[in-house]
Amino acid sequence: GHGHHGHGGTNHTQCRQAQKFFNQWWPQSALASAFQTLCYRVGATQAWTTLQGLLGVPVTGTLDQATFQALLNNNNHALLVQQLLAGVTTP
């Protein structure tokens, strides 16, 4: 094999898996787009950690059942998007 690891802990495979997940449940959504932006900027673990902090679920750094449920139950994705993208611009 010729797998190469990304820099700064960024795992693009996990970002692609996340993209599939968001596109399955919220296709073409601003949330999907915002998460991708964050994921490729800071890495999947940090992106999920940020989202979990916003959702108020236990932080695992991965997509888990609690995070999925919280996303389903969250009716203000627009606010989540703003908060996620605010995290992107912070150094």
N, CA, C and O atoms as a MOPAC input file, in Angstrom:
PM7 MOZYME 1SCF
protein

 N      0.82700 1    -1.20700 1     0.00000 1
 C      0.00000 1     0.00000 1     0.00000 1
 C      0.84600 1     1.23600 1     0.00000 1
 O      2.04200 1     1.18800 1     0.29000 1
 N      0.22200 1     2.34900 1    -0.32700 1
 C      0.96100 1     3.60900 1    -0.30900 1
 C      0.14100 1     4.69200 1     0.38800 1
 O     -0.01600 1     5.80200 1    -0.12100 1
 N     -0.37600 1     4.34000 1     1.56400 1
 C     -1.12700 1     5.33100 1     2.33600 1
 C     -0.17900 1     6.33700 1     2.93300 1
 O      0.84000 1     5.96600 1     3.51500 1
 N     -0.49700 1     7.59800 1     2.79800 1
 C      0.34000 1     8.61700 1     3.42000 1
 C     -0.49100 1     9.41700 1     4.40500 1
 O     -1.66900 1     9.68600 1     4.16900 1
 N      0.12900 1     9.79100 1     5.50400 1
 C     -0.59400 1    10.48000 1     6.56200 1
 C     -0.58700 1    11.97800 1     6.29800 1
 O      0.40800 1    12.54500 1     5.84600 1
 N     -1.72400 1    12.60500 1     6.59300 1
 C     -1.82800 1    14.04900 1     6.39600 1
 C     -1.04100 1    14.78500 1     7.44000 1
 O     -0.65500 1    14.21300 1     8.46000 1
 N     -0.79900 1    16.04800 1     7.19300 1
 C     -0.06400 1    16.87300 1     8.15400 1
 C     -1.01700 1    17.39000 1     9.22500 1
 O     -2.21500 1    17.54700 1     8.98700 1
 N     -0.47200 1    17.64900 1    10.39600 1
 C     -1.24700 1    18.25100 1    11.46400 1
 C     -2.39700 1    17.38400 1    11.93600 1
 O     -3.38200 1    17.89300 1    12.47000 1
 N     -2.27800 1    16.07300 1    11.74400 1
 C     -3.29700 1    15.17100 1    12.25300 1
 C     -4.57300 1    15.17100 1    11.42700 1
 O     -5.57200 1    14.58000 1    11.83700 1
 N     -4.55700 1    15.81600 1    10.28700 1
 C     -5.74700 1    15.85800 1     9.44600 1
 C     -5.93300 1    14.50800 1     8.76600 1
 O     -5.03500 1    14.01700 1     8.08200 1
 N     -7.08300 1    13.92500 1     8.95700 1
 C     -7.36900 1    12.64200 1     8.33400 1
 C     -8.47600 1    12.83400 1     7.30200 1
 O     -9.65500 1    12.92600 1     7.64200 1
 N     -8.07300 1    12.89200 1     6.04700 1
 C     -9.02800 1    13.20900 1     4.99500 1
 C    -10.01200 1    12.07000 1     4.75000 1
 O    -11.11400 1    12.28900 1     4.24600 1
 N     -9.60500 1    10.84400 1     5.11300 1
 C    -10.53200 1     9.72600 1     4.99300 1
 C    -11.72600 1     9.95400 1     5.90600 1
 O    -12.87100 1     9.73900 1     5.50700 1
 N    -11.45700 1    10.38900 1     7.12700 1
 C    -12.53900 1    10.66700 1     8.07400 1
 C    -13.39200 1    11.83700 1     7.59600 1
 O    -14.60600 1    11.84900 1     7.79700 1
 N    -12.76600 1    12.80500 1     6.97400 1
 C    -13.52400 1    13.94300 1     6.44900 1
 C    -14.45200 1    13.48400 1     5.33500 1
 O    -15.59000 1    13.94200 1     5.23300 1
 N    -13.95400 1    12.56900 1     4.49600 1
 C    -14.79800 1    12.05700 1     3.41600 1
 C    -15.95100 1    11.23200 1     3.96400 1
 O    -17.06500 1    11.29400 1     3.44300 1
 N    -15.68900 1    10.45700 1     5.02100 1
 C    -16.76400 1     9.68100 1     5.65600 1
 C    -17.81100 1    10.61800 1     6.24900 1
 O    -19.01200 1    10.36800 1     6.14900 1
 N    -17.34500 1    11.68800 1     6.86200 1
 C    -18.26800 1    12.67000 1     7.43200 1
 C    -19.11000 1    13.30800 1     6.33500 1
 O    -20.30700 1    13.53900 1     6.50800 1
 N    -18.46800 1    13.59100 1     5.20200 1
 C    -19.18200 1    14.20600 1     4.09400 1
 C    -20.29900 1    13.29100 1     3.58300 1
 O    -21.40300 1    13.74200 1     3.28100 1
 N    -19.98400 1    11.99500 1     3.49600 1
 C    -21.00700 1    11.02800 1     3.07900 1
 C    -22.17400 1    11.03000 1     4.05400 1
 O    -23.33900 1    11.00100 1     3.65700 1
 N    -21.83200 1    11.06400 1     5.34600 1
 C    -22.86500 1    11.07400 1     6.37500 1
 C    -23.77000 1    12.30000 1     6.23400 1
 O    -24.99400 1    12.17400 1     6.21400 1
 N    -23.16600 1    13.47500 1     6.13600 1
 C    -23.96400 1    14.70100 1     6.02900 1
 C    -24.77400 1    14.73600 1     4.73400 1
 O    -25.91600 1    15.19600 1     4.71900 1
 N    -24.17600 1    14.24700 1     3.65200 1
 C    -24.88500 1    14.26000 1     2.37800 1
 C    -26.05600 1    13.28200 1     2.36000 1
 O    -27.01800 1    13.46700 1     1.61500 1
 N    -25.96600 1    12.23900 1     3.18400 1
 C    -27.05200 1    11.26700 1     3.26600 1
 C    -28.24700 1    11.86800 1     4.00600 1
 O    -29.39600 1    11.66100 1     3.61600 1
 N    -27.96800 1    12.60700 1     5.06700 1
 C    -29.04300 1    13.10000 1     5.92100 1
 C    -29.44100 1    14.53300 1     5.60400 1
 O    -30.61800 1    14.88700 1     5.68000 1
 N    -28.46000 1    15.36000 1     5.24900 1
 C    -28.73300 1    16.76600 1     4.95000 1
 C    -28.01200 1    17.15100 1     3.66100 1
 O    -27.05300 1    17.92200 1     3.68500 1
 N    -28.48600 1    16.60300 1     2.52400 1
 C    -27.77600 1    16.83500 1     1.25800 1
 C    -27.74600 1    18.31700 1     0.89400 1
 O    -28.71500 1    19.04700 1     1.10200 1
 N    -26.61400 1    18.73700 1     0.34800 1
 C    -26.43100 1    20.10900 1    -0.13300 1
 C    -26.68700 1    21.15100 1     0.96000 1
 O    -27.04500 1    22.29000 1     0.66300 1
 N    -26.50300 1    20.75900 1     2.22100 1
 C    -26.82300 1    21.69100 1     3.30400 1
 C    -25.62300 1    22.56600 1     3.64800 1
 O    -24.47400 1    22.21100 1     3.38800 1
 N    -25.92100 1    23.71000 1     4.23300 1
 C    -24.86000 1    24.59200 1     4.72100 1
 C    -24.07500 1    23.91500 1     5.83000 1
 O    -22.87700 1    24.14800 1     5.98800 1
 N    -24.76000 1    23.07300 1     6.59900 1
 C    -24.08400 1    22.35800 1     7.67900 1
 C    -23.03700 1    21.39700 1     7.12700 1
 O    -21.91900 1    21.32700 1     7.63700 1
 N    -23.40300 1    20.66300 1     6.09100 1
 C    -22.45500 1    19.74100 1     5.45800 1
 C    -21.23400 1    20.50000 1     4.95300 1
 O    -20.09400 1    20.07300 1     5.13700 1
 N    -21.49600 1    21.62100 1     4.32000 1
 C    -20.42200 1    22.44400 1     3.76600 1
 C    -19.52500 1    23.00900 1     4.86400 1
 O    -18.29900 1    22.99300 1     4.74900 1
 N    -20.14700 1    23.50500 1     5.92300 1
 C    -19.38400 1    24.09900 1     7.02200 1
 C    -18.51800 1    23.05400 1     7.71400 1
 O    -17.36600 1    23.31600 1     8.06100 1
 N    -19.09000 1    21.86200 1     7.91200 1
 C    -18.30900 1    20.81300 1     8.57500 1
 C    -17.11800 1    20.41700 1     7.72100 1
 O    -16.02400 1    20.19300 1     8.23900 1
 N    -17.33000 1    20.32900 1     6.39800 1
 C    -16.22200 1    19.98000 1     5.50900 1
 C    -15.11400 1    21.01500 1     5.58600 1
 O    -13.93500 1    20.67000 1     5.66800 1
 N    -15.49500 1    22.27700 1     5.55900 1
 C    -14.50800 1    23.35900 1     5.64800 1
 C    -13.67800 1    23.20900 1     6.91600 1
 O    -12.45000 1    23.29200 1     6.88900 1
 N    -14.36900 1    22.98700 1     8.02100 1
 C    -13.68200 1    22.84500 1     9.30300 1
 C    -12.82400 1    21.59000 1     9.31900 1
 O    -11.69200 1    21.60400 1     9.80100 1
 N    -13.37900 1    20.49500 1     8.78200 1
 C    -12.67300 1    19.21100 1     8.81900 1
 C    -11.34500 1    19.28200 1     8.06900 1
 O    -10.32200 1    18.80100 1     8.55600 1
 N    -11.37000 1    19.88600 1     6.88000 1
 C    -10.13200 1    19.95400 1     6.10100 1
 C     -9.16900 1    20.98100 1     6.67000 1
 O     -7.97200 1    20.93500 1     6.38500 1
 N     -9.68000 1    21.91000 1     7.47200 1
 C     -8.81400 1    22.91600 1     8.07800 1
 C     -8.12800 1    22.38900 1     9.33700 1
 O     -6.92600 1    22.58000 1     9.52400 1
 N     -8.90600 1    21.72100 1    10.20500 1
 C     -8.36300 1    21.35500 1    11.51500 1
 C     -8.26700 1    19.85500 1    11.73200 1
 O     -7.65500 1    19.41100 1    12.70300 1
 N     -8.86400 1    19.06700 1    10.84200 1
 C     -8.86300 1    17.61800 1    11.01800 1
 C    -10.18500 1    17.13300 1    11.57100 1
 O    -10.91800 1    17.87900 1    12.22000 1
 N    -10.48000 1    15.86600 1    11.30200 1
 C    -11.78500 1    15.30800 1    11.65800 1
 C    -12.01600 1    15.30000 1    13.16700 1
 O    -13.09800 1    15.65200 1    13.63600 1
 N    -10.99600 1    14.89700 1    13.92400 1
 C    -11.17500 1    14.78800 1    15.37600 1
 C    -11.53500 1    16.14100 1    15.97600 1
 O    -12.45400 1    16.24400 1    16.78900 1
 N    -10.80500 1    17.18100 1    15.56700 1
 C    -11.06800 1    18.51300 1    16.10700 1
 C    -12.41800 1    19.03800 1    15.61400 1
 O    -13.12400 1    19.72700 1    16.35100 1
 N    -12.77500 1    18.71500 1    14.37700 1
 C    -14.05400 1    19.17200 1    13.83800 1
 C    -15.22300 1    18.55000 1    14.61400 1
 O    -16.17400 1    19.24100 1    14.97800 1
 N    -15.13800 1    17.25200 1    14.86000 1
 C    -16.19800 1    16.59700 1    15.63900 1
 C    -16.21200 1    17.11300 1    17.06900 1
 O    -17.27700 1    17.31400 1    17.65200 1
 N    -15.02300 1    17.32900 1    17.63400 1
 C    -14.93700 1    17.85400 1    19.00400 1
 C    -15.64300 1    19.19900 1    19.09700 1
 O    -16.38800 1    19.45700 1    20.04200 1
 N    -15.40100 1    20.05300 1    18.10300 1
 C    -16.03400 1    21.37400 1    18.07200 1
 C    -17.54900 1    21.24000 1    17.97000 1
 O    -18.29000 1    21.89100 1    18.70700 1
 N    -18.00200 1    20.39000 1    17.04700 1
 C    -19.44100 1    20.21000 1    16.85100 1
 C    -20.09400 1    19.63200 1    18.10800 1
 O    -21.18600 1    20.04700 1    18.49500 1
 N    -19.42100 1    18.68000 1    18.73400 1
 C    -19.96600 1    18.06800 1    19.95000 1
 C    -20.06400 1    19.09600 1    21.08300 1
 O    -21.01100 1    19.07900 1    21.86900 1
 N    -19.08100 1    19.98100 1    21.15100 1
 C    -19.14400 1    21.03800 1    22.14900 1
 C    -20.34500 1    21.94800 1    21.91300 1
 O    -21.01000 1    22.36400 1    22.86100 1
 N    -20.61800 1    22.25400 1    20.64600 1
 C    -21.75400 1    23.11400 1    20.30600 1
 C    -23.08000 1    22.41100 1    20.59800 1
 O    -24.04900 1    23.04200 1    21.02000 1
 N    -23.10900 1    21.10700 1    20.36900 1
 C    -24.34500 1    20.33900 1    20.56800 1
 C    -24.57800 1    19.98900 1    22.03600 1
 O    -25.69100 1    19.64800 1    22.43500 1
 N    -23.51500 1    20.07700 1    22.83100 1
 C    -23.64500 1    19.75100 1    24.24100 1
 C    -23.70400 1    18.26000 1    24.51600 1
 O    -24.32800 1    17.82500 1    25.48400 1
 N    -23.04700 1    17.47200 1    23.65900 1
 C    -22.98000 1    16.02500 1    23.87800 1
 C    -21.57000 1    15.65800 1    24.33200 1
 O    -20.64400 1    16.45200 1    24.16500 1
 N    -21.39300 1    14.46200 1    24.90700 1
 C    -20.04200 1    14.04400 1    25.31600 1
 C    -19.06500 1    14.11500 1    24.14500 1
 O    -19.37600 1    13.67700 1    23.03700 1
 N    -17.88800 1    14.66800 1    24.40200 1
 C    -16.89300 1    14.85700 1    23.34700 1
 C    -16.09700 1    13.57200 1    23.14400 1
 O    -15.40100 1    13.11200 1    24.05000 1
 N    -16.20600 1    13.00100 1    21.95500 1
 C    -15.46000 1    11.79300 1    21.62100 1
 C    -14.51000 1    12.03100 1    20.44900 1
 O    -13.58100 1    11.25200 1    20.23600 1
 N    -14.73800 1    13.10400 1    19.68900 1
 C    -13.89100 1    13.37500 1    18.53700 1
 C    -14.22800 1    12.52700 1    17.33000 1
 O    -13.51700 1    12.55000 1    16.32600 1
 N    -15.32500 1    11.77000 1    17.43100 1
 C    -15.77800 1    10.96400 1    16.29500 1
 C    -17.29800 1    11.08000 1    16.19900 1
 O    -17.96100 1    11.52000 1    17.13700 1
 N    -17.83000 1    10.67900 1    15.05700 1
 C    -19.27700 1    10.62100 1    14.90800 1
 C    -19.79400 1     9.41900 1    15.69300 1
 O    -19.45400 1     8.27900 1    15.37800 1
 N    -20.61300 1     9.66900 1    16.71400 1
 C    -21.19900 1     8.57000 1    17.47900 1
 C    -22.71400 1     8.76400 1    17.54500 1
 O    -23.25500 1     9.72800 1    17.00400 1
 N    -23.38000 1     7.83700 1    18.21300 1
 C    -24.84500 1     7.85300 1    18.23700 1
 C    -25.38400 1     9.11700 1    18.89200 1
 O    -26.36400 1     9.69500 1    18.42300 1
 N    -24.74100 1     9.54900 1    19.98000 1
 C    -25.22100 1    10.73000 1    20.70100 1
 C    -25.13700 1    11.97000 1    19.82100 1
 O    -26.03600 1    12.81100 1    19.82200 1
 N    -24.03300 1    12.07200 1    19.06200 1
 C    -23.85000 1    13.22000 1    18.18000 1
 C    -24.88800 1    13.20300 1    17.06700 1
 O    -25.47000 1    14.23300 1    16.72900 1
 N    -25.11400 1    12.01600 1    16.50100 1
 C    -26.09300 1    11.86500 1    15.43800 1
 C    -27.48600 1    12.26700 1    15.93200 1
 O    -28.19500 1    13.02000 1    15.26300 1
 N    -27.87300 1    11.75600 1    17.10900 1
 C    -29.17700 1    12.09900 1    17.68000 1
 C    -29.29800 1    13.59800 1    17.91400 1
 O    -30.33400 1    14.20100 1    17.63400 1
 N    -28.22700 1    14.19100 1    18.43100 1
 C    -28.25900 1    15.62100 1    18.71800 1
 C    -28.42600 1    16.43400 1    17.43900 1
 O    -29.13200 1    17.44200 1    17.42400 1
 N    -27.77100 1    15.98800 1    16.36500 1
 C    -27.92000 1    16.66800 1    15.07700 1
 C    -29.34800 1    16.53000 1    14.55300 1
 O    -29.92400 1    17.48400 1    14.02900 1
 N    -29.90800 1    15.33500 1    14.69900 1
 C    -31.28900 1    15.11200 1    14.25300 1
 C    -32.26100 1    15.98600 1    15.04400 1
 O    -33.22800 1    16.51400 1    14.49400 1
 N    -31.99200 1    16.12900 1    16.32700 1
 C    -32.91200 1    16.85300 1    17.20700 1
 C    -32.68800 1    18.36000 1    17.17200 1
 O    -33.51000 1    19.12700 1    17.67300 1
 N    -31.57700 1    18.78200 1    16.58000 1
 C    -31.24700 1    20.20800 1    16.55900 1
 C    -32.00200 1    20.87400 1    15.41800 1
 O    -31.84400 1    20.49800 1    14.25600 1
 N    -32.82600 1    21.86600 1    15.75400 1
 C    -33.61500 1    22.51200 1    14.70600 1
 C    -33.05700 1    23.88200 1    14.34000 1
 O    -33.71800 1    24.67700 1    13.67100 1
 N    -31.82900 1    24.14700 1    14.78800 1
 C    -31.21300 1    25.42500 1    14.42500 1
 C    -29.84200 1    25.17600 1    13.81500 1
 O    -28.81800 1    25.59400 1    14.35600 1
 N    -29.84100 1    24.48800 1    12.68000 1
 C    -28.57500 1    24.19600 1    12.01000 1
 C    -27.89400 1    25.47400 1    11.52800 1
 O    -26.66900 1    25.52000 1    11.41100 1
 N    -28.68400 1    26.50900 1    11.25000 1
 C    -28.09100 1    27.77000 1    10.79900 1
 C    -27.14200 1    28.32900 1    11.85900 1
 O    -26.06300 1    28.83000 1    11.54100 1
 N    -27.55700 1    28.23700 1    13.11700 1
 C    -26.70200 1    28.71300 1    14.20900 1
 C    -25.46100 1    27.83800 1    14.33000 1
 O    -24.35400 1    28.33900 1    14.52700 1
 N    -25.65400 1    26.52400 1    14.21100 1
 C    -24.50700 1    25.61100 1    14.25800 1
 C    -23.48700 1    25.97200 1    13.18300 1
 O    -22.28000 1    25.98300 1    13.42600 1
 N    -23.99800 1    26.26600 1    11.99100 1
 C    -23.11800 1    26.62300 1    10.86600 1
 C    -22.30100 1    27.85900 1    11.20700 1
 O    -21.08800 1    27.89000 1    11.00000 1
 N    -22.97700 1    28.88100 1    11.73300 1
 C    -22.27400 1    30.10900 1    12.11500 1
 C    -21.18200 1    29.81600 1    13.13100 1
 O    -20.06400 1    30.31900 1    13.02700 1
 N    -21.53100 1    28.98600 1    14.12300 1
 C    -20.57100 1    28.69400 1    15.19300 1
 C    -19.40300 1    27.84800 1    14.68400 1
 O    -18.25500 1    28.05200 1    15.08100 1
 N    -19.71100 1    26.90300 1    13.80700 1
 C    -18.64100 1    26.08000 1    13.23000 1
 C    -17.69000 1    26.94100 1    12.42300 1
 O    -16.47300 1    26.81200 1    12.55000 1
 N    -18.23700 1    27.82100 1    11.59100 1
 C    -17.38600 1    28.64500 1    10.73900 1
 C    -16.65000 1    29.70200 1    11.54000 1
 O    -15.57500 1    30.14900 1    11.14100 1
 N    -17.21900 1    30.10600 1    12.66600 1
 C    -16.50100 1    31.02000 1    13.56100 1
 C    -15.24800 1    30.33100 1    14.07300 1
 O    -14.21300 1    30.96700 1    14.26600 1
 N    -15.34900 1    29.01400 1    14.29300 1
 C    -14.19800 1    28.24900 1    14.74900 1
 C    -13.11400 1    28.15800 1    13.69800 1
 O    -11.93600 1    28.02000 1    14.02700 1
 N    -13.50600 1    28.23400 1    12.42900 1
 C    -12.52500 1    28.13000 1    11.34700 1
 C    -11.65100 1    29.37500 1    11.29900 1
 O    -10.45000 1    29.28300 1    11.04600 1
 N    -12.24900 1    30.53700 1    11.54200 1
 C    -11.50200 1    31.77700 1    11.38200 1
 C    -10.61800 1    32.07900 1    12.59100 1
 O     -9.68900 1    32.88200 1    12.50000 1
 N    -10.90800 1    31.43700 1    13.72000 1
 C    -10.07700 1    31.66500 1    14.90200 1
 C     -8.72500 1    30.98700 1    14.72400 1
 O     -8.66800 1    29.82000 1    14.33600 1
 N     -7.65100 1    31.69300 1    15.00000 1
 C     -6.32500 1    31.07800 1    14.83000 1
 C     -6.11300 1    29.87300 1    15.75300 1
 O     -5.05000 1    29.25300 1    15.72500 1

